[in-house]
Amino acid sequence: MPEQNWLRRLSKSQNDKWIGGVCGGLGEHTPVPSWTWRLIFVLLLIFCGTGLLIYILMWIFVPPQPEPKDEQ
């Protein structure tokens, strides 16, 4: 299923990071920019109270972006 391939590749960003790199990683692996993901998490926090919980769970369970390997 190619639609779910981005989910398997999802990782926290090392470049676009404010707190944990979760929104930056979502922005790198989806067509939605990272600022939109940040806005979504803040709105979920304000209106539903679940934004912080989801963010923390993703911070824990989404792996970090692999370091680039040096070609020698």
C-alpha positions in Angstrom: 0.0 0.0 0.0 1.9 3.1 -1.1 -0.4 5.4 0.8 1.0 4.1 4.1 4.6 4.1 3.0 5.2 7.6 4.5 4.1 6.2 7.9 6.8 3.6 7.9 9.4 6.2 6.9 8.2 8.7 9.5 11.0 10.1 11.7 11.6 13.1 13.8 13.4 15.9 12.0 16.9 17.0 12.9 16.6 20.3 10.9 13.1 21.6 11.4 12.9 21.2 15.2 11.3 23.4 17.8 10.8 21.1 20.7 11.1 17.4 19.7 11.1 17.5 15.9 7.8 15.7 15.6 6.0 18.4 13.5 9.1 18.9 11.4 9.2 15.2 10.7 5.5 15.2 9.8 6.2 18.1 7.5 9.1 16.3 5.8 7.1 13.1 5.2 3.7 14.5 4.2 2.6 17.2 1.8 1.4 19.3 4.7 4.0 21.9 5.9 5.4 21.7 9.5 3.8 25.0 10.5 0.4 23.5 9.7 1.2 20.5 11.9 2.2 22.8 14.7 -1.1 24.7 14.4 -3.1 21.5 14.4 -1.4 20.3 17.6 -2.0 23.7 19.3 -5.7 23.7 18.2 -6.1 20.1 19.5 -4.6 21.2 22.8 -6.8 24.2 23.1 -10.1 22.7 22.0 -9.9 19.0 22.8 -7.0 18.8 25.3 -5.5 15.9 23.3 -2.8 17.8 21.4 -0.2 17.6 24.1 -0.8 13.9 24.7 -0.6 13.0 21.0 2.6 15.1 20.7 4.3 13.4 23.7 3.4 9.9 22.5 4.8 10.7 19.0 7.9 12.2 20.6 8.4 8.9 22.5 7.5 6.4 19.7 8.6 8.1 16.4 12.3 7.3 15.8 14.8 10.0 15.2 16.0 10.8 11.7 19.0 8.6 10.8 22.3 10.3 10.6 23.7 10.6 7.1 26.5 8.1 6.4 29.9 9.5 5.4 30.9 8.2 2.0 34.7 7.6 2.0 
